Amino acid sequence: MQDFNLDYVAKKSVKGIFALVSRTFLIQIVGIASSFILTVFLTPSDFGVFFIVSSLIVFLNYFQDIGLAASLIQKKDQPTRGELNTIFTLQQILVFLLVVPMFLLSGYIGSFYKLSPEAMFLYYALLVSFVLSSFRTIPTILLERELNFNKLVIPQIIENLIYNVVLITFSVLGFGVTTFTIAVIARSVVGFVVTYLVKPWRPGFGFDFASIKSLMSFGLPFQLNSVLALIKDDLLTVYIGKVLPLAQVGYIGFAQKWAFMPLRLVMDNVIKITFPSYSRLQHDKDALRTAIEKSLFLVSLIIFPAIIFMIFLAEPFITFVPKYQKWLPAVYSLMFFSFNTLFSSISTPLTNFLNAIGKVKITLYFMVFWTVATWVSTIYLISTMGYNGVAFASFLVSISSVLIIIIARRYCVFSVFKSIVKQFIASIVMGVALFLTLPLVTNLIWLFVEVIFATTFYIFVLYLIAGRDLKKTFKFVYTAIRSKE
């Protein structure tokens, strides 16, 4: 087993986070711009179509390798060529068994959801994207195991830049749902090519039952976790798409997209790094404790104030932007989804930690509970609150995620309170300042001024109560970035 210590992993992880965040900054800006432009030029119904069809394809992603890819990342020893070939072969068999029926059933699916011909082309494009993504799994795994995040980020940057530029261009040109079709094909082809340029790997076929058996002890529970997450989220979207009008599904998709934006910008990058990093440190509990607390500190530093901004500024922003008032019905859903983001920012790193140390069955039990609770509460609340019930149910279920703190502490004693309390206080104080000054905001210019004021105020308050922690953190980050390891 390769020897990894805290200092090495911490430096590699910090450099990885810096690489992902700094190098994807342009992508994030373009992504936010494309989301804004899409919601201006597309109707809620168009947005609803993409939300539903994307969920159908996401359904396939959970079954393409039955958790064996994650097993290779979590595995203590270096994977052999035979194991890599076995995973690749099994994955292609599963992809074939999934794509062919989905293609043959396309007519039934289109009829069931009353999809237009343009929506069906989007469906086929997403199937092609699914096939191409399966060929990228092994090179990506190898980069993650090496903690080589500088290279891992390159395909992500290029494919997302292409995707968002295409989305912006064709939505402005009035292509409607077809905008997504063109963007999906462009992203999948570019991502496939760039991945193999960054990490060349010669695909090979083979089948070793011993390798499958050893990897399945972690992979199968991990994959069951993923399947339950699929049922909890994306399959629920498929259900919602049948019981609610497409415009209301569009409101839900709009609210979820913007409320989860902080998670996508911050948490996705952190998760991509912390899972392999925690896995490399699983032999050292003291190192794990430090890594967990630093992860929670950095995540809450950004996500907590972002949630406050979303809650207080979403409605005035929608009101002040021309052609954007059509999304006002989504404001309450956006707020409830934002509260979900708050709890997810704490529970997700801890779920990641449990998976990394091999306690995947524990996270499986949590996922069973969350899945059942989400479906039951959503179906009931839709009947009483309408489409806003989807977001409210999501918020209620997310509260229970604090239980994972208790379980995680059985395997590593860490302090969530110490890691997040100062950021939480600074965010609440900023929220009070926003509440008191919002009546003065009468147009977009003053809203922009309000954002600058609130951000400055948050930094000032945080520096007053956590200046020492910030200095230590930034000093370590600076040292890690400059390190040549």
DRENVEX-68339 format. One record per residue (C-alpha): residue number from 1; residue in three letters; x, y, z. Coordinates in pm, whole numbers. Layout:
BEGIN
NUM; ala; X; Y; Z;
...
//
This chain:
BEGIN
1; met; 0; 0; 0;
2; gln; 133; 344; -86;
3; asp; 228; 541; 227;
4; phe; 19; 857; 271;
5; asn; 48; 1083; 574;
6; leu; -166; 1379; 682;
7; asp; 77; 1644; 563;
8; tyr; 108; 1490; 216;
9; val; -266; 1427; 171;
10; ala; -358; 1768; 314;
11; lys; -126; 1948; 75;
12; lys; -247; 1744; -222;
13; ser; -610; 1799; -121;
14; val; -572; 2173; -70;
15; lys; -390; 2205; -400;
16; gly; -668; 1999; -557;
17; ile; -943; 2218; -415;
18; phe; -755; 2530; -524;
19; ala; -709; 2385; -872;
20; leu; -1074; 2286; -901;
21; val; -1210; 2614; -765;
22; ser; -966; 2855; -929;
23; arg; -953; 2682; -1265;
24; thr; -1328; 2633; -1277;
25; phe; -1400; 2992; -1175;
26; leu; -1459; 3094; -1535;
27; ile; -1681; 2789; -1584;
28; gln; -1881; 2881; -1276;
29; ile; -1933; 3234; -1403;
30; val; -2034; 3105; -1747;
31; gly; -2257; 2840; -1583;
32; ile; -2438; 3098; -1373;
33; ala; -2475; 3320; -1678;
34; ser; -2612; 3033; -1886;
35; ser; -2859; 2936; -1614;
36; phe; -2979; 3294; -1600;
37; ile; -3007; 3328; -1978;
38; leu; -3184; 2992; -2010;
39; thr; -3447; 3092; -1756;
40; val; -3498; 3417; -1947;
41; phe; -3536; 3269; -2295;
42; leu; -3691; 2930; -2215;
43; thr; -4040; 2876; -2081;
44; pro; -4109; 2694; -1753;
45; ser; -4245; 2406; -1966;
46; asp; -3918; 2378; -2163;
47; phe; -3727; 2375; -1836;
48; gly; -3965; 2108; -1704;
49; val; -3900; 1886; -2008;
50; phe; -3523; 1900; -1953;
51; phe; -3569; 1834; -1581;
52; ile; -3774; 1519; -1647;
53; val; -3568; 1375; -1935;
54; ser; -3240; 1437; -1750;
55; ser; -3375; 1249; -1451;
56; leu; -3459; 951; -1672;
57; ile; -3098; 932; -1794;
58; val; -2952; 992; -1449;
59; phe; -3145; 679; -1356;
60; leu; -2911; 482; -1585;
61; asn; -2591; 627; -1439;
62; tyr; -2652; 455; -1107;
63; phe; -2639; 110; -1267;
64; gln; -2341; 140; -1500;
65; asp; -2076; -12; -1268;
66; ile; -2266; -134; -954;
67; gly; -2028; 57; -727;
68; leu; -1706; -107; -840;
69; ala; -1550; 222; -954;
70; ala; -1585; 361; -602;
71; ser; -1435; 37; -469;
72; leu; -1120; 98; -672;
73; ile; -1088; 450; -530;
74; gln; -1145; 335; -170;
75; lys; -921; 26; -208;
76; lys; -606; 46; 7;
77; asp; -381; -139; -241;
78; gln; -298; -27; -593;
79; pro; -547; -183; -841;
80; thr; -404; -432; -1088;
81; arg; -444; -423; -1465;
82; gly; -669; -726; -1435;
83; glu; -900; -544; -1192;
84; leu; -918; -241; -1423;
85; asn; -1001; -458; -1725;
86; thr; -1262; -647; -1526;
87; ile; -1436; -326; -1412;
88; phe; -1425; -185; -1766;
89; thr; -1570; -504; -1917;
90; leu; -1847; -535; -1659;
91; gln; -1934; -168; -1701;
92; gln; -1972; -197; -2079;
93; ile; -2196; -503; -2039;
94; leu; -2418; -315; -1796;
95; val; -2429; -8; -2021;
96; phe; -2540; -225; -2314;
97; leu; -2810; -393; -2102;
98; leu; -2939; -51; -1996;
99; val; -2921; 150; -2317;
100; val; -3081; -102; -2553;
101; pro; -3408; -135; -2352;
102; met; -3421; 243; -2300;
103; phe; -3390; 289; -2676;
104; leu; -3654; 25; -2752;
105; leu; -3890; 178; -2495;
106; ser; -3840; 534; -2619;
107; gly; -4176; 541; -2798;
108; tyr; -4360; 437; -2482;
109; ile; -4168; 687; -2269;
110; gly; -4240; 970; -2512;
111; ser; -4610; 882; -2515;
112; phe; -4628; 848; -2135;
113; tyr; -4489; 1200; -2079;
114; lys; -4637; 1347; -2399;
115; leu; -4289; 1451; -2514;
116; ser; -4249; 1648; -2836;
117; pro; -4016; 1530; -3117;
118; glu; -3760; 1786; -2997;
119; ala; -3775; 1638; -2646;
120; met; -3721; 1289; -2788;
121; phe; -3405; 1401; -2968;
122; leu; -3284; 1530; -2631;
123; tyr; -3360; 1187; -2486;
124; tyr; -3149; 1015; -2755;
125; ala; -2866; 1266; -2708;
126; leu; -2854; 1191; -2336;
127; leu; -2837; 816; -2412;
128; val; -2534; 877; -2635;
129; ser; -2379; 1091; -2361;
130; phe; -2434; 810; -2113;
131; val; -2247; 560; -2333;
132; leu; -1950; 793; -2387;
133; ser; -1924; 873; -2017;
134; ser; -1884; 503; -1934;
135; phe; -1556; 494; -2130;
136; arg; -1414; 772; -1909;
137; thr; -1453; 591; -1577;
138; ile; -1116; 413; -1553;
139; pro; -894; 713; -1646;
140; thr; -1087; 924; -1395;
141; ile; -1045; 661; -1121;
142; leu; -670; 649; -1179;
143; leu; -640; 1027; -1148;
144; glu; -845; 1030; -827;
145; arg; -640; 753; -667;
146; glu; -323; 947; -746;
147; leu; -481; 1261; -594;
148; asn; -386; 1420; -925;
149; phe; -657; 1685; -917;
150; asn; -466; 1928; -1138;
151; lys; -518; 1695; -1434;
152; leu; -859; 1573; -1321;
153; val; -1000; 1923; -1352;
154; ile; -894; 1976; -1715;
155; pro; -1170; 1770; -1886;
156; gln; -1424; 1921; -1646;
157; ile; -1318; 2274; -1740;
158; ile; -1324; 2220; -2115;
159; glu; -1645; 2017; -2140;
160; asn; -1842; 2250; -1915;
161; leu; -1714; 2556; -2093;
162; ile; -1827; 2409; -2425;
163; tyr; -2161; 2302; -2276;
164; asn; -2246; 2641; -2130;
165; val; -2132; 2842; -2432;
166; val; -2351; 2623; -2655;
167; leu; -2644; 2661; -2414;
168; ile; -2615; 3039; -2415;
169; thr; -2573; 3063; -2793;
170; phe; -2862; 2841; -2898;
171; ser; -3106; 2955; -2629;
172; val; -3062; 3315; -2747;
173; leu; -3112; 3198; -3106;
174; gly; -3448; 3051; -3001;
175; phe; -3381; 2677; -3035;
176; gly; -3593; 2593; -2728;
177; val; -3551; 2236; -2600;
178; thr; -3315; 2158; -2890;
179; thr; -3064; 2386; -2716;
180; phe; -3008; 2114; -2456;
181; thr; -2970; 1845; -2724;
182; ile; -2688; 2025; -2905;
183; ala; -2514; 2113; -2577;
184; val; -2531; 1757; -2440;
185; ile; -2376; 1606; -2754;
186; ala; -2100; 1869; -2767;
187; arg; -2014; 1819; -2399;
188; ser; -2002; 1439; -2412;
189; val; -1781; 1419; -2722;
190; val; -1537; 1685; -2602;
191; gly; -1521; 1537; -2251;
192; phe; -1447; 1190; -2387;
193; val; -1161; 1310; -2610;
194; val; -999; 1536; -2350;
195; thr; -1012; 1272; -2074;
196; tyr; -806; 1028; -2280;
197; leu; -562; 1303; -2379;
198; val; -507; 1393; -2013;
199; lys; -488; 1033; -1886;
200; pro; -414; 788; -2167;
201; trp; -541; 441; -2088;
202; arg; -574; 149; -2328;
203; pro; -916; -10; -2277;
204; gly; -894; -383; -2224;
205; phe; -1141; -663; -2173;
206; gly; -1119; -936; -1914;
207; phe; -1316; -1097; -1636;
208; asp; -1171; -1201; -1303;
209; phe; -1434; -1335; -1061;
210; ala; -1192; -1309; -766;
211; ser; -1148; -935; -831;
212; ile; -1523; -885; -858;
213; lys; -1586; -1069; -532;
214; ser; -1327; -870; -335;
215; leu; -1449; -534; -466;
216; met; -1819; -616; -423;
217; ser; -1795; -617; -41;
218; phe; -1769; -238; -60;
219; gly; -1909; -178; -406;
220; leu; -2251; -341; -366;
221; pro; -2358; -151; -51;
222; phe; -2212; 166; -203;
223; gln; -2414; 114; -519;
224; leu; -2729; 38; -321;
225; asn; -2670; 377; -160;
226; ser; -2658; 533; -504;
227; val; -2968; 348; -621;
228; leu; -3162; 471; -319;
229; ala; -3039; 824; -386;
230; leu; -3170; 777; -739;
231; ile; -3511; 665; -612;
232; lys; -3515; 947; -356;
233; asp; -3433; 1225; -602;
234; asp; -3443; 1151; -974;
235; leu; -3713; 884; -977;
236; leu; -3919; 1117; -760;
237; thr; -3875; 1380; -1032;
238; val; -4005; 1131; -1287;
239; tyr; -4311; 1078; -1066;
240; ile; -4361; 1451; -1017;
241; gly; -4343; 1501; -1392;
242; lys; -4648; 1279; -1429;
243; val; -4867; 1423; -1149;
244; leu; -4791; 1793; -1193;
245; pro; -4814; 2022; -1499;
246; leu; -4484; 2077; -1683;
247; ala; -4476; 2445; -1585;
248; gln; -4492; 2355; -1215;
249; val; -4220; 2095; -1266;
250; gly; -4021; 2378; -1423;
251; tyr; -4070; 2589; -1108;
252; ile; -3939; 2301; -897;
253; gly; -3640; 2253; -1129;
254; phe; -3565; 2626; -1128;
255; ala; -3581; 2647; -747;
256; gln; -3372; 2335; -698;
257; lys; -3108; 2444; -948;
258; trp; -3051; 2783; -786;
259; ala; -3084; 2667; -424;
260; phe; -2834; 2387; -484;
261; met; -2596; 2616; -675;
262; pro; -2372; 2669; -367;
263; leu; -2347; 2291; -329;
264; arg; -2257; 2249; -695;
265; leu; -1994; 2523; -684;
266; val; -1835; 2423; -354;
267; met; -1948; 2083; -230;
268; asp; -1901; 1894; -556;
269; asn; -1536; 2001; -568;
270; val; -1484; 1917; -200;
271; ile; -1647; 1574; -235;
272; lys; -1441; 1494; -544;
273; ile; -1131; 1548; -330;
274; thr; -1231; 1437; 21;
275; phe; -1344; 1084; -70;
276; pro; -1007; 971; -210;
277; ser; -826; 1183; 52;
278; tyr; -1017; 1033; 346;
279; ser; -960; 690; 193;
280; arg; -584; 744; 190;
281; leu; -598; 851; 559;
282; gln; -829; 578; 689;
283; his; -543; 423; 891;
284; asp; -492; 744; 1101;
285; lys; -785; 869; 1316;
286; asp; -606; 1184; 1429;
287; ala; -539; 1278; 1070;
288; leu; -901; 1203; 979;
289; arg; -1027; 1425; 1261;
290; thr; -819; 1716; 1135;
291; ala; -928; 1657; 775;
292; ile; -1298; 1640; 867;
293; glu; -1290; 1957; 1078;
294; lys; -1103; 2151; 810;
295; ser; -1349; 2031; 545;
296; leu; -1648; 2143; 751;
297; phe; -1480; 2477; 824;
298; leu; -1410; 2553; 457;
299; val; -1750; 2435; 333;
300; ser; -1951; 2635; 588;
301; leu; -1730; 2940; 530;
302; ile; -1879; 2976; 182;
303; ile; -2211; 2792; 185;
304; phe; -2365; 2949; 496;
305; pro; -2355; 3309; 366;
306; ala; -2457; 3189; 18;
307; ile; -2774; 3039; 167;
308; ile; -2855; 3367; 345;
309; phe; -2813; 3553; 17;
310; met; -3045; 3306; -158;
311; ile; -3316; 3337; 106;
312; phe; -3319; 3717; 126;
313; leu; -3226; 3829; -226;
314; ala; -3392; 3577; -459;
315; glu; -3734; 3746; -465;
316; pro; -3610; 4105; -521;
317; phe; -3373; 3982; -791;
318; ile; -3652; 3800; -977;
319; thr; -3877; 4104; -936;
320; phe; -3625; 4357; -1070;
321; val; -3508; 4161; -1377;
322; pro; -3723; 4207; -1688;
323; lys; -3875; 3885; -1828;
324; tyr; -3786; 3707; -1503;
325; gln; -4106; 3765; -1309;
326; lys; -4243; 3440; -1456;
327; trp; -4030; 3261; -1193;
328; leu; -4188; 3436; -893;
329; pro; -4407; 3129; -820;
330; ala; -4083; 2937; -750;
331; val; -3964; 3166; -464;
332; tyr; -4106; 2963; -174;
333; ser; -3968; 2638; -317;
334; leu; -3630; 2805; -358;
335; met; -3627; 2902; 10;
336; phe; -3714; 2551; 129;
337; phe; -3450; 2395; -97;
338; ser; -3200; 2648; 43;
339; phe; -3265; 2522; 396;
340; asn; -3198; 2172; 263;
341; thr; -2862; 2297; 137;
342; leu; -2773; 2412; 489;
343; phe; -2808; 2065; 638;
344; ser; -2656; 1892; 334;
345; ser; -2340; 2102; 364;
346; ile; -2278; 1937; 703;
347; ser; -2405; 1584; 645;
348; thr; -2248; 1522; 304;
349; pro; -1881; 1544; 416;
350; leu; -1964; 1308; 704;
351; thr; -2136; 1059; 474;
352; asn; -1828; 1084; 256;
353; phe; -1610; 1008; 558;
354; leu; -1808; 697; 652;
355; asn; -1788; 566; 296;
356; ala; -1415; 636; 281;
357; ile; -1342; 425; 591;
358; gly; -1552; 138; 459;
359; lys; -1866; 193; 674;
360; val; -2083; 203; 367;
361; lys; -2358; -12; 523;
362; ile; -2424; 262; 779;
363; thr; -2480; 521; 509;
364; leu; -2700; 266; 334;
365; tyr; -2931; 250; 638;
366; phe; -2953; 629; 642;
367; met; -3032; 635; 272;
368; val; -3313; 382; 317;
369; phe; -3471; 607; 579;
370; trp; -3423; 926; 374;
371; thr; -3570; 763; 62;
372; val; -3885; 637; 236;
373; ala; -3930; 964; 427;
374; thr; -3886; 1174; 110;
375; trp; -4141; 980; -93;
376; val; -4403; 963; 183;
377; ser; -4371; 1330; 279;
378; thr; -4359; 1451; -81;
379; ile; -4670; 1264; -192;
380; tyr; -4860; 1390; 113;
381; leu; -4739; 1750; 91;
382; ile; -4810; 1777; -283;
383; ser; -5171; 1695; -201;
384; thr; -5185; 1969; 65;
385; met; -4941; 2237; -59;
386; gly; -4920; 2175; -433;
387; tyr; -4582; 2190; -606;
388; asn; -4426; 2380; -312;
389; gly; -4476; 2063; -110;
390; val; -4184; 1901; -296;
391; ala; -3933; 2153; -159;
392; phe; -4091; 2160; 186;
393; ala; -4067; 1781; 211;
394; ser; -3702; 1803; 103;
395; phe; -3634; 2048; 386;
396; leu; -3810; 1840; 651;
397; val; -3621; 1524; 559;
398; ser; -3288; 1708; 551;
399; ile; -3324; 1797; 922;
400; ser; -3286; 1430; 1012;
401; ser; -2940; 1427; 855;
402; val; -2796; 1570; 1181;
403; leu; -2824; 1214; 1316;
404; ile; -2529; 1118; 1100;
405; ile; -2309; 1340; 1317;
406; ile; -2373; 1113; 1615;
407; ile; -2293; 800; 1418;
408; ala; -1980; 941; 1251;
409; arg; -1835; 1043; 1588;
410; arg; -1831; 677; 1694;
411; tyr; -1551; 618; 1445;
412; cys; -1365; 946; 1476;
413; val; -1404; 1206; 1752;
414; phe; -1437; 1548; 1587;
415; ser; -1623; 1870; 1663;
416; val; -1888; 1994; 1422;
417; phe; -1977; 2283; 1655;
418; lys; -1623; 2417; 1668;
419; ser; -1590; 2384; 1291;
420; ile; -1903; 2578; 1190;
421; val; -2028; 2795; 1479;
422; lys; -1837; 3113; 1391;
423; gln; -1939; 3102; 1025;
424; phe; -2298; 3040; 1133;
425; ile; -2298; 3341; 1369;
426; ala; -2144; 3569; 1104;
427; ser; -2403; 3452; 848;
428; ile; -2695; 3516; 1087;
429; val; -2564; 3864; 1166;
430; met; -2533; 3930; 793;
431; gly; -2892; 3805; 748;
432; val; -3016; 4054; 1009;
433; ala; -2833; 4332; 826;
434; leu; -2993; 4228; 498;
435; phe; -3339; 4219; 655;
436; leu; -3298; 4571; 795;
437; thr; -3159; 4726; 476;
438; leu; -3365; 4549; 207;
439; pro; -3647; 4811; 219;
440; leu; -3392; 5056; 76;
441; val; -3335; 4836; -231;
442; thr; -3555; 4958; -516;
443; asn; -3374; 4840; -833;
444; leu; -3097; 4614; -963;
445; ile; -2823; 4870; -903;
446; trp; -2912; 4901; -536;
447; leu; -2941; 4523; -515;
448; phe; -2584; 4496; -642;
449; val; -2475; 4750; -380;
450; glu; -2659; 4544; -117;
451; val; -2464; 4232; -215;
452; ile; -2131; 4416; -182;
453; phe; -2236; 4561; 153;
454; ala; -2352; 4227; 293;
455; thr; -2042; 4041; 171;
456; thr; -1812; 4301; 327;
457; phe; -2013; 4293; 648;
458; tyr; -1992; 3912; 666;
459; ile; -1614; 3915; 618;
460; phe; -1577; 4188; 883;
461; val; -1787; 4003; 1143;
462; leu; -1616; 3673; 1069;
463; tyr; -1274; 3833; 1105;
464; leu; -1373; 3976; 1443;
465; ile; -1478; 3638; 1585;
466; ala; -1258; 3398; 1386;
467; gly; -957; 3603; 1274;
468; arg; -703; 3360; 1418;
469; asp; -867; 3058; 1254;
470; leu; -881; 3237; 919;
471; lys; -515; 3336; 935;
472; lys; -407; 2980; 1019;
473; thr; -625; 2836; 742;
474; phe; -511; 3078; 474;
475; lys; -147; 3038; 579;
476; phe; -175; 2661; 542;
477; val; -354; 2695; 207;
478; tyr; -84; 2932; 81;
479; thr; 193; 2695; 192;
480; ala; 19; 2395; 36;
481; ile; -33; 2571; -297;
482; arg; 331; 2671; -317;
483; ser; 445; 2320; -224;
484; lys; 599; 2122; -511;
485; glu; 481; 1784; -376;
//
